[in-house]
Structure formats: structure tokens, C-alpha cells
Amino acid sequence: MKKRNPKREEAPQAPFLTSAKPPKRKPKPPKQKRYVQVDYPMEDEMIASHFYSFRISASPTERVEISIDGEEWLPCRQSVGYWWFDWCHFSAGPHSLRARIPSAGTRELKSKPRQFTVLG
């Protein structure tokens, strides 16, 4: 006589259950996290050019700005999925760069400062 394996036994189905599946709910899209960060120049990068384009990554937004050495905030331009700022006429030496998404009904979001050096 065969022994029954209790793990393999199927639970009896109640006669009132049907095979109809409940309607599927449409999943909510994940809430997109806001961010802004300096991609280039890289941390401690040495720049030896007379012209440089900063590249900024940011969550979808209407505007991104940068500040060089804690000076005024300057608008960036958007192209190919990034934000850019073309920089020229700069002095040799160490500099810092910070990007931000200005507030528009929500709190202002700033990147971590990025340190870099322009060679003379």
C-alpha cells in the first residue's frame, strides 16, 4: 500500500468558489525621487582648457542653475537629457561648483559641492 505524502495533498476546494479572478488594479507608478548632481567636472579634476562645459544630471524639472565659487546662480541649458553650462574666461586655481533645482512650490534641492582646479 502506498503512503500518502501530506505535503503533496491538495486542499479540497469549496463548492461555492469559482475560477473567476478578481479585477486587477492598475499599479501606481513609483514616486520619482528628486535629485540634482554635478557629473563633470569630476571631483578634483584638473582642467587645462580655456573653455569648459559643466554637465549636470537632474530629475525632470523646468530649470537647473549652477554657482561657481559661491557666486550668483546662473541658468543652465538642457540638451540630450542633461543640463549644461558653458564656462569660459575663468581664472587658474581651485574652484568649487554646485548645482540646484530652484524651488517652485517645493523645497529647493542642491547638489554636493564639487571641487576642481583650473591649470594656468
RODO-2510 file (C-alpha; in nm, 4 decimals, decimal comma):
residues 120
     n   res          X          Y          Z
     1     m     0,0000     0,0000     0,0000
     2     k     0,1313     0,3436    -0,0948
     3     k     0,1902     0,6016     0,1721
     4     r     0,0419     0,9390     0,1073
     5     n     0,2712     1,2363     0,1260
     6     p     0,0834     1,5030     0,3246
     7     k     0,2816     1,7778     0,1539
     8     r     0,1535     1,6713    -0,1867
     9     e    -0,2099     1,6604    -0,0950
    10     e    -0,4176     1,9372    -0,2375
    11     a    -0,6574     2,1221    -0,0190
    12     p    -1,0184     2,0450    -0,1044
    13     q    -1,1941     2,3251    -0,2847
    14     a    -1,5170     2,4605    -0,1555
    15     p    -1,8033     2,4090    -0,3987
    16     f    -1,9008     2,7780    -0,3892
    17     l    -1,5640     2,9051    -0,5165
    18     t    -1,5352     2,9909    -0,8832
    19     s    -1,2378     3,0248    -1,1080
    20     a    -1,3151     3,3913    -1,1799
    21     k    -1,0243     3,6156    -1,0945
    22     p    -1,0739     3,9469    -0,9191
    23     p    -1,0134     4,2509    -1,1398
    24     k    -0,6530     4,3648    -1,1416
    25     r    -0,5774     4,7063    -1,0054
    26     k    -0,3534     4,9271    -1,2064
    27     p    -0,0253     4,9589    -1,0125
    28     k     0,0687     5,3070    -0,9034
    29     p     0,3843     5,4336    -1,0699
    30     p     0,6725     5,4631    -0,8251
    31     k     0,7208     5,8109    -0,6892
    32     q     1,0171     5,9638    -0,8664
    33     k     1,2873     6,0839    -0,6334
    34     r     1,4125     6,4370    -0,6964
    35     y     1,7868     6,4749    -0,7472
    36     v     2,0497     6,7048    -0,8921
    37     q     2,4204     6,6249    -0,9233
    38     v     2,7314     6,7520    -1,0978
    39     d     2,8591     6,4915    -1,3459
    40     y     3,1519     6,6888    -1,4896
    41     p     3,3983     6,8114    -1,3876
    42     m     3,4751     6,5094    -1,1733
    43     e     3,5904     6,5571    -0,8142
    44     d     3,9435     6,7058    -0,8074
    45     e     3,9619     6,7140    -1,1878
    46     m     4,2342     6,9308    -1,3444
    47     i     4,1042     7,1483    -1,6295
    48     a     4,3641     7,2617    -1,8816
    49     s     4,1322     7,4247    -2,1360
    50     h     4,0206     7,7850    -2,1866
    51     f     3,6642     7,6620    -2,2332
    52     y     3,4692     7,4009    -2,0354
    53     s     3,1111     7,2698    -2,0338
    54     f     2,9756     7,1573    -1,6966
    55     r     2,7339     6,8637    -1,7180
    56     i     2,4549     6,8287    -1,4620
    57     s     2,2123     6,5377    -1,4129
    58     a     1,8729     6,6137    -1,2620
    59     s     1,5298     6,4657    -1,2173
    60     p     1,2691     6,6115    -1,4568
    61     t     1,2423     6,9827    -1,3907
    62     e     1,1874     7,3148    -1,5630
    63     r     1,5140     7,4751    -1,4561
    64     v     1,8638     7,3973    -1,3240
    65     e     2,1182     7,6536    -1,2076
    66     i     2,4841     7,6439    -1,1035
    67     s     2,7005     7,8514    -0,8731
    68     i     3,0764     7,8714    -0,9158
    69     d     3,2770     7,9525    -0,6037
    70     g     2,9612     8,0514    -0,4140
    71     e     2,8804     8,3350    -0,6565
    72     e     2,5388     8,4106    -0,8103
    73     w     2,3231     8,1287    -0,9504
    74     l     2,3394     8,1010    -1,3303
    75     p     2,0890     7,9198    -1,5567
    76     c     2,1883     7,6040    -1,7427
    77     r     2,0661     7,4889    -2,0835
    78     q     1,9052     7,1498    -2,1429
    79     s     2,0196     6,9156    -2,4204
    80     v     2,0346     6,5383    -2,4814
    81     g     1,8960     6,4514    -2,1368
    82     y     2,1380     6,6649    -1,9327
    83     w     2,1790     7,0231    -1,8205
    84     w     2,4861     7,2156    -1,9404
    85     f     2,6701     7,5361    -1,8595
    86     d     2,9428     7,6626    -2,0942
    87     w     3,2173     7,8303    -1,8924
    88     c     3,4988     8,0496    -2,0227
    89     h     3,7162     8,3421    -1,9096
    90     f     3,7955     8,1739    -1,5791
    91     s     4,0990     8,2144    -1,3576
    92     a     4,3565     7,9488    -1,2790
    93     g     4,3426     7,7820    -0,9388
    94     p     4,1000     7,5820    -0,7257
    95     h     3,7253     7,6267    -0,7740
    96     s     3,4031     7,4754    -0,6459
    97     l     3,0775     7,4132    -0,8303
    98     r     2,7285     7,3500    -0,7011
    99     a     2,4038     7,2842    -0,8910
   100     r     2,0453     7,3344    -0,7790
   101     i     1,6855     7,2926    -0,8805
   102     p     1,5248     7,6206    -0,7727
   103     s     1,2119     7,5964    -0,5628
   104     a     0,8808     7,6064    -0,7422
   105     g     0,6307     7,5227    -0,4751
   106     t     0,8623     7,2576    -0,3295
   107     r     1,1841     7,2827    -0,1384
   108     e     1,4992     7,3869    -0,3214
   109     l     1,7346     7,0993    -0,3970
   110     k     2,1150     7,1462    -0,4108
   111     s     2,3950     6,9132    -0,5152
   112     k     2,7022     6,8396    -0,3104
   113     p     2,9843     7,0846    -0,3850
   114     r     3,2295     6,9656    -0,6498
   115     q     3,5956     7,0714    -0,6202
   116     f     3,8158     7,1095    -0,9286
   117     t     4,1255     7,3009    -1,0379
   118     v     4,1951     7,5097    -1,3475
   119     l     4,5564     7,4872    -1,4597
   120     g     4,7275     7,8157    -1,5553
***
